[in-house]
């Protein structure tokens, strides 16, 4: 992939940022993996400066750690900090759901229902890789629609970075095809949230969403404990 067409340095850095961000949130770079500036620069046919600018932005997002005299690596988080993250994340997503329950309109409710139906249809697909990949995308669509309903730019901006970090943590925890086998329970959670929003019950929407987000940590890291959680620092 080349980004060598004439563009400003900011545009190039943005493009590089998007390429590297997607690799990180999809698990292509495991926690602790080195991200070579020279390799990225050569692959994308760009100079060093926009690569470093993109890495600094990813560092601000919590996805990359820049280590002086060493270079850049995909971030490593102790399990206790990951648990803390999901507690904070649950609070923000709960606030979004509560706001959505008070501010949504009928068209948005219809769109949310359609996304939930598409998620439900993944349950019968025989390929776990297909289920995992498409659930990740549709899950972002589902929560993104709730953010739209909340009508709050602060929520949208705060939540986007947290969703990227959550996807990164899920993808790099060590589970095979994360969430592929749990779509039924995740869909059930979504329906509880959707019903509360549809009924305009802000307190119930907040509670159901917070429980759903905290359940992500329990689901992923319970599975990983049975595989190789010991490789992560505690």
C-alpha positions as CSV (number, residue, x, y, z in Angstrom):
1,X,0.0,0.0,0.0
2,X,1.4,3.4,-1.0
3,X,0.5,6.8,0.3
4,X,2.8,8.6,-2.1
5,X,0.3,10.7,-4.0
6,X,0.8,14.5,-3.5
7,X,-0.8,15.5,-0.2
8,X,0.0,17.7,2.8
9,X,2.0,16.3,5.7
10,X,-1.2,16.4,7.9
11,X,-3.1,14.4,5.3
12,X,-0.3,11.8,5.1
13,X,-0.1,11.5,8.8
14,X,-3.8,11.1,9.1
15,X,-3.7,8.3,6.5
16,X,-0.8,6.5,8.2
17,X,-2.6,6.9,11.5
18,X,-5.7,5.2,10.1
19,X,-3.7,2.3,8.6
20,X,-1.8,1.7,11.9
21,X,-4.9,2.2,14.1
22,X,-6.8,-0.5,12.1
23,X,-3.8,-2.9,12.5
24,X,-3.7,-2.3,16.2
25,X,-7.5,-2.6,16.9
26,X,-7.7,-5.8,14.7
27,X,-4.9,-7.4,16.6
28,X,-2.3,-7.4,13.8
29,X,0.2,-5.9,16.3
30,X,0.1,-8.0,19.5
31,X,0.7,-6.2,22.8
32,X,4.4,-5.5,23.1
33,X,5.1,-5.9,19.3
34,X,7.6,-3.5,17.9
35,X,6.4,-1.1,15.3
36,X,9.3,-0.2,13.0
37,X,9.2,3.4,11.7
38,X,11.5,2.4,8.9
39,X,9.4,-0.6,7.9
40,X,6.2,1.5,7.9
41,X,7.9,4.3,6.1
42,X,9.2,2.0,3.3
43,X,5.9,0.1,3.0
44,X,3.8,3.2,2.7
45,X,6.3,5.1,0.6
46,X,6.4,8.1,2.9
47,X,9.0,10.0,4.9
48,X,9.8,9.4,8.6
49,X,8.1,12.5,9.9
50,X,4.4,11.6,9.2
51,X,5.0,8.1,10.5
52,X,6.3,9.6,13.8
53,X,3.4,12.0,13.9
54,X,0.9,9.2,13.5
55,X,2.6,7.1,16.2
56,X,2.5,10.1,18.6
57,X,-1.3,10.3,18.0
58,X,-1.7,6.6,18.6
59,X,0.4,7.0,21.8
60,X,-2.1,9.7,23.0
61,X,-4.9,7.2,22.2
62,X,-3.2,4.6,24.5
63,X,-2.5,2.1,21.7
64,X,1.2,2.7,21.3
65,X,4.0,3.3,23.7
66,X,7.0,5.3,22.5
67,X,10.1,4.3,24.4
68,X,13.1,6.6,24.2
69,X,16.2,5.0,22.6
70,X,14.1,1.9,21.8
71,X,11.2,2.8,19.5
72,X,7.5,2.3,19.4
73,X,5.7,-0.8,20.6
74,X,2.0,-1.8,20.8
75,X,1.0,-0.9,24.4
76,X,1.0,-3.5,27.2
77,X,-1.5,-3.3,30.0
78,X,-1.6,-5.2,33.3
79,X,-4.8,-7.1,33.8
80,X,-5.8,-5.0,36.8
81,X,-5.5,-1.8,34.6
82,X,-7.7,-3.5,31.9
83,X,-10.3,-4.2,34.6
84,X,-10.1,-0.5,35.7
85,X,-10.5,0.6,32.1
86,X,-13.7,-1.4,31.6
87,X,-15.1,0.1,34.8
88,X,-14.5,3.6,33.4
89,X,-15.7,2.6,30.0
90,X,-18.9,1.2,31.4
91,X,-19.6,4.6,33.1
92,X,-19.2,6.5,29.8
93,X,-21.2,4.1,27.7
94,X,-23.9,4.0,30.5
95,X,-24.1,7.8,30.3
96,X,-24.5,7.7,26.5
97,X,-27.3,5.1,26.8
98,X,-29.1,7.2,29.4
99,X,-28.8,10.3,27.3
100,X,-30.0,8.3,24.2
101,X,-33.1,7.2,26.1
102,X,-34.1,10.9,26.6
103,X,-33.1,12.2,23.2
104,X,-33.6,9.6,20.5
105,X,-36.1,9.8,17.7
106,X,-38.2,7.2,15.9
107,X,-35.9,7.0,12.9
108,X,-32.9,6.3,15.1
109,X,-34.8,3.7,17.0
110,X,-35.6,1.9,13.7
111,X,-32.0,2.1,12.6
112,X,-30.8,0.7,15.9
113,X,-33.3,-2.2,15.6
114,X,-32.0,-3.0,12.1
115,X,-28.4,-3.1,13.3
116,X,-29.4,-5.4,16.2
117,X,-31.2,-7.7,13.7
118,X,-28.1,-7.9,11.6
119,X,-26.0,-8.9,14.7
120,X,-28.6,-11.6,15.6
121,X,-28.2,-13.0,12.1
122,X,-24.5,-13.7,12.7
123,X,-25.3,-16.4,15.3
124,X,-26.0,-19.1,12.7
125,X,-23.0,-18.5,10.5
126,X,-20.6,-21.5,10.6
127,X,-17.3,-19.5,10.3
128,X,-16.1,-18.1,13.6
129,X,-13.7,-15.8,11.8
130,X,-16.6,-14.3,9.9
131,X,-18.7,-14.0,13.0
132,X,-15.9,-12.3,15.0
133,X,-15.0,-9.8,12.2
134,X,-18.5,-8.8,11.4
135,X,-19.6,-8.6,15.0
136,X,-16.8,-6.2,15.7
137,X,-18.0,-3.9,12.9
138,X,-21.7,-4.2,13.7
139,X,-21.0,-3.8,17.4
140,X,-19.3,-0.5,16.7
141,X,-22.3,0.5,14.5
142,X,-24.8,-0.4,17.3
143,X,-23.0,1.7,19.9
144,X,-22.3,4.4,17.4
145,X,-26.0,4.8,16.8
146,X,-26.5,5.1,20.5
147,X,-23.9,7.9,20.6
148,X,-25.7,9.6,17.8
149,X,-28.9,9.4,19.8
150,X,-27.2,11.0,22.8
151,X,-26.5,14.1,20.7
152,X,-23.4,14.9,22.7
153,X,-20.0,15.6,21.0
154,X,-18.2,15.1,24.3
155,X,-19.6,11.6,24.5
156,X,-18.8,10.9,20.9
157,X,-15.1,12.0,21.1
158,X,-14.5,10.4,24.5
159,X,-16.1,7.1,23.5
160,X,-14.3,6.7,20.1
161,X,-10.9,6.5,21.7
162,X,-12.2,4.1,24.4
163,X,-13.7,1.9,21.7
164,X,-10.4,1.7,19.9
165,X,-8.6,0.7,23.1
166,X,-11.3,-1.9,23.9
167,X,-11.1,-3.4,20.5
168,X,-7.3,-3.5,20.8
169,X,-7.5,-5.2,24.2
170,X,-10.0,-7.8,23.0
171,X,-8.0,-8.6,19.9
172,X,-4.6,-8.9,21.7
173,X,-5.7,-10.7,24.8
174,X,-4.9,-14.1,23.4
175,X,-8.4,-15.5,22.8
176,X,-9.0,-17.1,19.4
177,X,-11.7,-15.4,17.3
178,X,-12.8,-13.2,20.3
179,X,-16.5,-12.9,20.9
180,X,-17.3,-15.3,18.0
181,X,-18.9,-17.8,20.5
182,X,-20.7,-15.2,22.6
183,X,-22.8,-13.3,20.0
184,X,-26.0,-14.7,21.5
185,X,-25.3,-13.3,24.9
186,X,-24.0,-10.0,23.5
187,X,-27.1,-9.7,21.3
188,X,-29.3,-10.3,24.4
189,X,-27.5,-7.5,26.2
190,X,-28.0,-5.2,23.2
191,X,-31.7,-5.9,23.2
192,X,-32.0,-5.1,26.9
193,X,-30.3,-1.8,26.2
194,X,-32.3,-1.1,23.1
195,X,-35.6,-1.9,24.9
196,X,-34.7,0.5,27.7
197,X,-33.9,3.3,25.2
198,X,-37.0,2.6,23.3
199,X,-39.1,2.9,26.5
200,X,-37.3,6.1,27.4
201,X,-36.0,4.6,30.7
202,X,-32.7,6.4,31.2
203,X,-31.9,4.7,34.5
204,X,-32.5,1.2,33.1
205,X,-30.6,2.0,29.9
206,X,-27.6,3.2,31.9
207,X,-27.6,0.1,34.1
208,X,-28.0,-2.4,31.2
209,X,-25.3,-0.7,29.2
210,X,-22.8,-0.5,32.1
211,X,-23.4,-4.2,32.8
212,X,-22.9,-5.1,29.2
213,X,-19.5,-3.3,29.0
214,X,-18.2,-4.7,32.2
215,X,-19.3,-8.1,30.9
216,X,-16.8,-7.7,28.1
217,X,-13.9,-7.9,30.5
218,X,-15.4,-10.9,32.3
219,X,-16.1,-12.7,29.0
220,X,-12.8,-12.2,27.3
221,X,-10.5,-12.6,30.2
222,X,-12.3,-15.6,31.6
223,X,-11.6,-17.3,28.3
224,X,-8.1,-16.1,28.2
225,X,-7.3,-17.3,31.7
226,X,-7.9,-20.8,30.3
227,X,-5.4,-20.1,27.5
228,X,-2.4,-17.9,28.2
229,X,-3.3,-14.9,30.4
230,X,-0.1,-15.6,32.3
231,X,1.8,-13.9,29.5
232,X,0.3,-10.5,30.5
233,X,1.7,-8.6,33.4
234,X,-0.4,-8.5,36.6
